[in-house]
Amino acid sequence: MKNLFKSKTASKVCYLIISFILALSLTICALSAFVKMTVFSKDFLTDTVNNSNYYADLCDEITDSLIDLGDASGLNKSFFEDLVDEVLVREGVQSYIDSFYAGEKLSVSTDRFSRDLRESIAQYAQSRGIKDYSGESVDFFVKEASKIYADNIKISYLSSLQKSYLNYNRILTIVTIAAAVVSVLLILFLILTNEWKHRACRYIFYSFSGSGLFVLGIPAIVLSSGLIGKITIITRALNDLYTTYLTTFFTNMFIVAAMLLVISFVMLFVHFKLRPDET
Amino acid sequence: MKKKSEKKKRILRLIAIPVAFCLLLYLAVFAVGYPMFSDILSIGSVFLSDKQVDYSKEYENIFVPTGDSKDTVDASEVEFPGINKQFGDLKIKGRNVDAKLFFGDGDIALRNGVGVYAGSFVPGYGKTILVAGHNNTYFNGLKNVKKGDVVTIRTSWGNYKYKINKTAILKDTDKKAFDLSADEENLVLYTCYPFDTLGLTEKRFFVYADKISGPEIVGLYE
């Protein structure tokens, strides 16, 4: 190795190239691990759904759509006021998310909603002295109402992403592990081939800080550009969900950048500590 | 002096090299990922807009009632309504039909009144005007209409009257229910059927009326 790095300049250039490759592998490792812990994590989506106003907005939207249907079905607005149960909506959405991450077929069970709706119709009819409330027209109404319910429970665009999720999930694990192994090997190489350990620390500092700055730049660009605020999705509930999701995602990226930068400063500190005093 | 400049150089290096690495990483990502990112960005741009989304349930009213109508009105004097804008009202005297008239028959229109199907025409155009309304609200009174009843539509550019010539109960998929390519101005009102019962059916109640008065819009294609 010493023969290889005969010239001082050539040796410096080689080490700089190696530390750049280390920066690259660190970035890949950090970002793929981060994406795996966020986009590819059921908990991240569940937390976002719970932390946004999604359920309340969703219940309002389902109720509004049902009121419109009721206007064509002989049912007054008051009938729908407490019809949509937020607990049932929560269970439905959670089950939909669970199925997505488990790779199961995405569907929404409307059995309980239909049953509750029929019971409410029966009570409504009895309270108004209506005897005929179980015919074909009521069945058709329940079917249409259940369709509205199911369509709202489904998180739009998720179904079209499931196949990609399943494919990339496995690849991402391999990429994270491979990048981590390469990073460790390069760090070991830098430490073991440098006679002066403070120099190794300096090269490792370059890698971590370069990678940290790169990761820092992504959320800084996205969040300062106001791009997320420009998202326009047809319903308020979904719009809030997706904007909260992306804002949380990019904000959390700052943590990854901070971790990389903290390690880099530790390496810089060690570098100064190990460096022989200049006299 | 030499020592000081050496120290300066070293510090500069500690800043410059990480920045250079960062820029090189962006360059590498751009070079390798450009085809993928351009696809993602073009798909993403579908969901981006400079205009804030309006989720309010409010609507705009551009209807200004006018007095006696002339025989014709120039197209330049007509403010053609946008979707979900109230541009007039619709009444059938003595039949309990009195509703705000919107352009478009979406949720906002039908919650607040009745709406002209956006693929049909507004009064004065000389074509078919197809108006939808809910049978539990603004078009509940259609159950009372009779042949010979007069439907009045008021707009900002003139007042129109149409005489009902027939009613029909048809399936919602019946393509013969109305003719949007008709060359004579005619009014078609429709709502869900039957009235005042619980539930939904595929049947619709249609009311057909012919124009008897109201200004014709001229200069449309000039």
Boltz contact constraints between the chains, C-beta under 6 A:
constraints:
  - contact:
      token1: [A, 20]
      token2: [B, 21]
      max_distance: 6.0
  - contact:
      token1: [A, 23]
      token2: [B, 21]
      max_distance: 6.0
  - contact:
      token1: [A, 27]
      token2: [B, 25]
      max_distance: 6.0
  - contact:
      token1: [A, 68]
      token2: [B, 107]
      max_distance: 6.0
  - contact:
      token1: [A, 71]
      token2: [B, 134]
      max_distance: 6.0
  - contact:
      token1: [A, 71]
      token2: [B, 136]
      max_distance: 6.0
  - contact:
      token1: [A, 71]
      token2: [B, 137]
      max_distance: 6.0
  - contact:
      token1: [A, 72]
      token2: [B, 134]
      max_distance: 6.0
  - contact:
      token1: [A, 72]
      token2: [B, 192]
      max_distance: 6.0
  - contact:
      token1: [A, 73]
      token2: [B, 199]
      max_distance: 6.0
  - contact:
      token1: [A, 73]
      token2: [B, 200]
      max_distance: 6.0
  - contact:
      token1: [A, 74]
      token2: [B, 136]
      max_distance: 6.0
  - contact:
      token1: [A, 74]
      token2: [B, 197]
      max_distance: 6.0
  - contact:
      token1: [A, 74]
      token2: [B, 198]
      max_distance: 6.0
  - contact:
      token1: [A, 133]
      token2: [B, 198]
      max_distance: 6.0
  - contact:
      token1: [A, 137]
      token2: [B, 199]
      max_distance: 6.0
  - contact:
      token1: [A, 137]
      token2: [B, 200]
      max_distance: 6.0
  - contact:
      token1: [A, 137]
      token2: [B, 201]
      max_distance: 6.0
  - contact:
      token1: [A, 138]
      token2: [B, 198]
      max_distance: 6.0
  - contact:
      token1: [A, 138]
      token2: [B, 199]
      max_distance: 6.0
  - contact:
      token1: [A, 140]
      token2: [B, 200]
      max_distance: 6.0
  - contact:
      token1: [A, 141]
      token2: [B, 199]
      max_distance: 6.0
  - contact:
      token1: [A, 141]
      token2: [B, 200]
      max_distance: 6.0
  - contact:
      token1: [A, 144]
      token2: [B, 200]
      max_distance: 6.0
  - contact:
      token1: [A, 206]
      token2: [B, 17]
      max_distance: 6.0
  - contact:
      token1: [A, 206]
      token2: [B, 18]
      max_distance: 6.0
  - contact:
      token1: [A, 209]
      token2: [B, 18]
      max_distance: 6.0
  - contact:
      token1: [A, 210]
      token2: [B, 18]
      max_distance: 6.0
  - contact:
      token1: [A, 210]
      token2: [B, 21]
      max_distance: 6.0
  - contact:
      token1: [A, 210]
      token2: [B, 22]
      max_distance: 6.0
  - contact:
      token1: [A, 213]
      token2: [B, 18]
      max_distance: 6.0
  - contact:
      token1: [A, 213]
      token2: [B, 22]
      max_distance: 6.0
  - contact:
      token1: [A, 214]
      token2: [B, 22]
      max_distance: 6.0
  - contact:
      token1: [A, 214]
      token2: [B, 25]
      max_distance: 6.0
  - contact:
      token1: [A, 230]
      token2: [B, 48]
      max_distance: 6.0
  - contact:
      token1: [A, 230]
      token2: [B, 49]
      max_distance: 6.0
  - contact:
      token1: [A, 231]
      token2: [B, 47]
      max_distance: 6.0
  - contact:
      token1: [A, 232]
      token2: [B, 49]
      max_distance: 6.0
  - contact:
      token1: [A, 232]
      token2: [B, 53]
      max_distance: 6.0
  - contact:
      token1: [A, 236]
      token2: [B, 55]
      max_distance: 6.0
